[in-house]
Amino acid sequence: MKVSEKYHDLNKKQIKKYVLIKKEKFIRFFGYVMFFNFFLLIIIDNANSRIIQMKSSYITLKINDIGKKKVFSGLKSPDCIPRFPSPNEVYINGVEQNSISSEYNLNLTENEIKLYWNTNVTTCNCLFAECKDIVEIDFSHFDTTQVTTMFGMFYECFSLISLNLSSLDTSLVTNLDLMFVRSSSLKYLILPNFNTSKLTTMYHMFEGCTSLISLDLSNFDTSLVTNMESIFLDCSSLISLDLSNFDTSHVTNMEFIFLDCSSLISLDLSNFDTSHVTNMDGMFANCISLKKLNISKFNTSNVTSMRGLFQNCLSLKHLDLSNFNTSEVINMEYMFFCCESLELLNITNLDTSQVTNMESMFER
């Protein structure tokens, strides 16, 4: 074979090898491109799903009458920190508003408002506080899976008659303080799915809900709660209250818990663990209709104040406090003041050795 032919064959082999290498590189590069595009599509799809999910988080409101109305809280109280994030979009009767404000002019009969959030809401503090004209709230499309506090959420919502909170996810919520304070028109409150397993404080939760005629708290987990001060204060229309499931083993404060529950006829608190309670001031004060009260298992060994404990329990006829340990109590002022129907009062074991104030204790 000639030298020129050898070189020709050699060049053919080199060219063939070069082509194969290029082909392999192209296939590898194409594979990388396809994988990158696939990965990018997954990211975009997840992002779109997240945007759609966030976009779907909204609350629908109905406002009474027309005119300028407050639709979410403008309250500047320092207690409302951290404050809820303002909605990203607001629609009134289907028309998007140009600016985010706490007040809007309503001039159509529907008066339907939608508040949209495009970010995860972590607090609902004072969300509708002092919104006196809201008559209806729909939470069925509102995402509360990241919410940890609902302090004062419906504070002074005077026009709310009923409220269905069955769709709210409260699994991370630790604070329900002042949640419904003075929502005085509220007759029906539906809380069947409330998960309160993380709840630590609920003081004044239902204070001033003067129209509430019934309240089902049978699913409430209160095992971590430490403060129950004034929870039912001035729930003056409640006739009965079933608290048989309440775990009060960590509660230290029960001051005014049933104060001014003037329609309550009976209370069975035989399951209440009061071993850590230090304050029972005015606990049953002004429960003027209360005829039966079972507190036979109360552990009062750590209580230091019983001021006005049974004050103005006008209908109470029998009261057995023979199990009461009052060795730490220093204040018994007004303890049985105006208990004018009492026929039997067993206080044979009452220890008053530390008491410094017994003013008007038995005065009628």
C-alpha positions in Angstrom: 0.0 0.0 0.0 1.2 3.4 -0.9 2.1 6.0 1.8 -0.6 8.4 0.6 -3.3 5.6 1.0 -2.1 4.9 4.5 -2.5 8.6 5.4 -5.9 8.6 3.8 -7.1 5.6 5.8 -5.7 7.1 9.0 -7.5 10.4 8.3 -10.8 8.5 7.8 -10.4 6.8 11.1 -9.6 10.0 12.9 -12.5 11.8 11.3 -14.8 8.9 12.3 -13.5 9.0 15.8 -13.9 12.7 16.0 -17.5 12.5 14.7 -18.3 9.9 17.4 -16.8 12.0 20.1 -18.8 15.1 18.9 -22.0 13.0 18.8 -21.4 11.7 22.3 -20.8 15.3 23.6 -23.9 16.5 21.8 -26.1 13.7 23.2 -24.6 14.4 26.7 -25.2 18.1 26.3 -28.8 17.5 25.0 -29.4 15.3 28.0 -28.2 18.0 30.4 -30.5 20.6 28.6 -33.5 18.3 28.8 -32.8 17.6 32.5 -32.4 21.3 33.3 -35.6 22.1 31.4 -37.5 19.3 33.3 -36.1 20.6 36.6 -37.0 24.2 35.7 -40.6 23.1 34.8 -41.0 21.4 38.2 -39.8 24.6 39.9 -42.1 26.8 37.9 -45.0 24.4 38.4 -44.5 24.4 42.1 -44.2 28.1 42.1 -47.4 28.5 40.2 -49.1 26.0 42.5 -47.9 28.1 45.5 -49.1 31.3 43.9 -52.5 29.8 43.1 -52.7 28.5 46.6 -51.7 31.9 48.1 -54.1 33.6 45.7 -56.9 31.4 46.9 -56.5 32.7 50.5 -59.2 35.2 51.0 -62.0 36.4 53.3 -65.5 37.4 52.2 -67.3 40.0 54.3 -70.8 41.5 54.3 -71.3 45.0 55.7 -74.5 46.5 56.9 -76.1 49.6 55.3 -73.9 51.8 53.0 -71.5 54.6 53.3 -67.9 54.7 54.6 -67.2 51.6 56.6 -64.2 50.1 58.3 -63.6 46.6 56.9 -60.4 45.6 58.8 -58.8 46.9 61.9 -57.1 50.2 62.1 -56.5 49.7 65.8 -53.1 51.0 66.9 -53.0 49.3 70.3 -49.5 48.2 71.2 -51.1 44.9 72.4 -51.7 44.0 68.7 -48.1 43.3 68.0 -47.3 41.5 65.8 -50.1 42.9 63.7 -51.8 41.1 60.9 -50.5 41.8 57.3 -52.8 44.1 55.3 -54.5 42.4 52.4 -52.7 42.6 49.0 -55.9 43.1 47.1 -59.4 44.3 48.0 -62.5 43.9 45.9 -65.9 45.5 46.7 -68.8 44.0 44.8 -66.3 42.5 42.3 -64.5 45.7 41.6 -60.8 45.9 42.5 -59.8 48.9 44.7 -56.9 51.1 43.8 -55.5 51.4 47.3 -55.3 49.3 50.4 -57.1 51.1 53.2 -58.9 50.2 56.5 -62.0 52.1 55.3 -63.9 52.0 52.1 -66.9 53.9 50.6 -69.7 51.5 49.9 -72.6 52.6 47.6 -74.1 49.4 46.3 -76.7 47.2 47.9 -74.6 44.0 47.9 -71.9 45.4 50.2 -69.7 42.3 49.6 -66.0 42.7 50.2 -63.2 40.3 49.5 -59.8 40.6 51.1 -56.9 38.7 49.3 -53.5 37.7 50.8 -50.6 36.6 48.6 -48.4 35.8 51.5 -48.7 33.3 54.4 -50.6 34.9 57.2 -48.9 34.1 60.6 -51.0 36.4 62.9 -54.6 37.4 63.0 -54.2 39.9 65.9 -57.0 42.5 66.0 -57.9 41.5 62.4 -61.5 42.8 62.7 -61.2 44.7 66.0 -63.7 47.5 66.3 -65.2 46.7 62.9 -68.7 47.6 64.1 -70.5 47.2 60.7 -69.5 43.7 59.7 -72.6 41.4 59.8 -71.1 38.3 58.1 -67.7 36.7 57.6 -66.8 33.7 55.5 -63.5 32.1 56.3 -63.9 29.0 54.1 -61.1 30.1 51.7 -58.8 31.6 54.3 -55.5 29.9 55.0 -54.6 30.0 58.7 -52.2 27.0 58.8 -49.3 29.2 59.8 -51.2 31.4 62.3 -49.9 31.3 65.9 -52.0 34.1 67.5 -55.6 35.4 67.2 -55.5 38.0 70.0 -58.5 40.4 69.8 -59.5 39.0 66.4 -63.2 40.0 66.7 -62.9 42.6 69.4 -66.1 44.7 69.5 -67.6 43.4 66.3 -71.0 44.7 67.5 -73.0 43.7 64.4 -71.9 40.1 64.1 -74.9 37.8 64.9 -73.4 34.4 64.0 -69.9 33.2 63.2 -68.9 29.9 61.7 -65.2 29.2 62.4 -65.3 25.5 61.5 -62.9 26.0 58.6 -60.2 27.8 60.5 -57.0 25.8 61.2 -55.9 26.7 64.7 -53.4 23.9 65.2 -50.5 26.3 65.8 -52.4 29.0 67.8 -51.1 29.7 71.3 -53.1 32.9 72.1 -56.8 33.5 72.0 -56.9 36.3 74.5 -59.8 38.8 74.0 -60.8 37.1 70.8 -64.6 37.8 71.0 -64.6 40.6 73.6 -67.9 42.6 73.5 -69.2 41.1 70.3 -72.5 41.7 72.0 -74.9 40.7 69.1 -73.2 37.3 68.7 -75.9 34.6 69.4 -74.3 31.6 67.7 -70.7 30.6 67.7 -69.7 27.4 65.9 -66.3 26.1 66.9 -66.5 22.3 66.2 -63.0 21.9 64.7 -61.0 24.3 66.9 -57.7 22.6 67.6 -56.4 24.2 70.8 -53.6 21.7 71.6 -51.0 24.5 71.6 -53.1 27.1 73.4 -51.5 28.6 76.5 -53.7 31.7 77.2 -57.3 32.6 76.7 -58.1 35.3 79.2 -61.2 37.5 78.5 -61.9 35.3 75.4 -65.7 35.6 75.5 -66.1 38.6 77.7 -69.1 40.7 77.0 -70.7 38.3 74.6 -74.0 39.2 76.2 -76.3 37.6 73.5 -74.6 34.1 73.5 -77.3 31.6 74.5 -75.2 28.5 74.1 -71.5 27.6 73.7 -70.1 24.2 72.9 -66.5 23.9 74.0 -66.5 20.1 74.3 -63.6 19.8 71.9 -61.3 22.3 73.5 -57.9 21.1 74.7 -56.9 23.4 77.6 -54.1 21.2 79.0 -51.5 23.9 78.4 -53.5 27.0 79.4 -52.2 29.0 82.4 -54.6 32.0 82.4 -58.4 31.8 82.4 -59.1 35.2 83.8 -62.5 36.5 82.9 -63.1 34.0 80.1 -66.9 34.1 80.4 -67.2 37.5 82.1 -70.6 39.1 81.3 -71.9 36.2 79.2 -75.2 37.2 80.7 -77.5 35.1 78.4 -75.8 31.8 78.9 -78.1 29.4 80.8 -75.8 26.4 81.0 -72.1 25.7 80.3 -70.6 22.3 80.0 -66.9 22.4 81.0 -66.5 18.8 81.8 -63.7 18.3 79.4 -61.7 21.4 80.6 -58.2 20.5 81.7 -57.2 23.2 84.2 -54.1 21.5 85.7 -51.8 24.3 84.7 -54.1 27.3 85.3 -52.9 29.8 87.9 -55.5 32.5 87.5 -59.3 32.0 87.6 -60.2 35.6 88.6 -63.7 36.7 87.4 -64.0 33.6 85.2 -67.8 33.5 85.6 -68.4 37.1 86.8 -71.8 38.5 85.7 -73.0 35.3 84.1 -76.4 36.3 85.4 -78.5 33.6 83.6 -76.4 30.6 84.6 -78.6 28.2 86.7 -76.1 25.5 87.5 -72.4 24.7 87.2 -70.7 21.4 87.6 -67.0 22.0 88.1 -66.2 18.7 89.8 -63.5 18.0 87.3 -61.7 21.3 87.7 -58.1 20.9 88.9 -57.4 24.1 90.9 -54.2 22.9 92.5 -52.1 25.6 90.9 -54.6 28.4 91.1 -53.6 31.4 93.3 -56.4 33.9 92.5 -60.1 33.2 92.8 -61.3 36.8 93.1 -64.9 37.3 92.0 -65.0 33.9 90.4 -68.8 33.5 90.8 -69.7 37.1 91.6 -73.0 38.3 90.3 -74.2 34.9 89.2 -77.6 35.9 90.5 -79.5 32.9 89.0 -77.0 30.2 90.1 -78.8 27.6 92.3 -76.4 24.7 92.2 -72.6 24.8 92.4 -70.5 21.7 92.7 -67.0 22.6 93.7 -66.5 19.7 96.1 -63.2 18.8 94.6 -61.6 22.2 94.5 -58.0 22.2 95.7 -57.4 25.7 97.1 -54.1 25.1 98.9 -52.3 27.7 96.8 -55.0 30.3 96.7 -54.1 33.6 98.3 -57.2 35.7 97.5 -60.9 34.9 97.5 -62.2 38.4 97.5 -65.9 38.5 96.4 -65.7 34.8 95.5 -69.5 34.3 95.8 -70.6 37.9 96.0 -74.2 38.5 94.9 -75.0 34.8 94.3 -78.6 35.7 95.2 -80.2 32.3 94.4 -77.6 30.0 95.9 -79.1 28.0 98.8 -76.5 25.4 99.6 -72.7 25.7 99.7 -70.3 23.1 101.0 -66.8 24.4 101.5 -65.7 21.8 104.0 -62.9 20.7 101.7 -61.5 24.2 101.2 -57.9 24.7 102.3 -57.5 28.4 103.0 -54.3 28.3 104.9 -52.6 30.7 102.4 -55.6 33.1 101.8 -55.0 36.7 103.0 -58.2 38.3 101.5 -61.8 37.2 102.1 -63.4 40.6 101.6 -67.0 40.4 100.3 -66.6 36.6 100.0 -70.3 35.8 100.7 -71.7 39.4 100.3 -75.4 39.5 99.5 -75.8 35.7 99.4 -79.3 36.3 100.7 -80.8 32.9 99.9 -78.1 30.8 101.6 -79.7 28.3 103.9 -76.7 26.0 104.4 -73.1 27.1 104.4 -70.5 24.6 105.5 -67.2 26.4 106.4 -66.3 24.2 109.4 -62.7 23.8 108.1 -62.1 27.4 107.0 -58.7 28.5 108.1 -58.5 32.3 108.6 -55.1 32.5 110.3 -53.5 34.4 107.4 -56.5 36.5 106.5 -55.9 40.3 106.8 -59.2 41.5 105.2 -62.6 40.1 106.0 -64.6 43.3 105.4 -68.3 42.6 104.6 -67.6 38.9 104.3 -71.1 37.8 105.3 -73.0 41.1 104.9 -76.4 40.9 103.4 
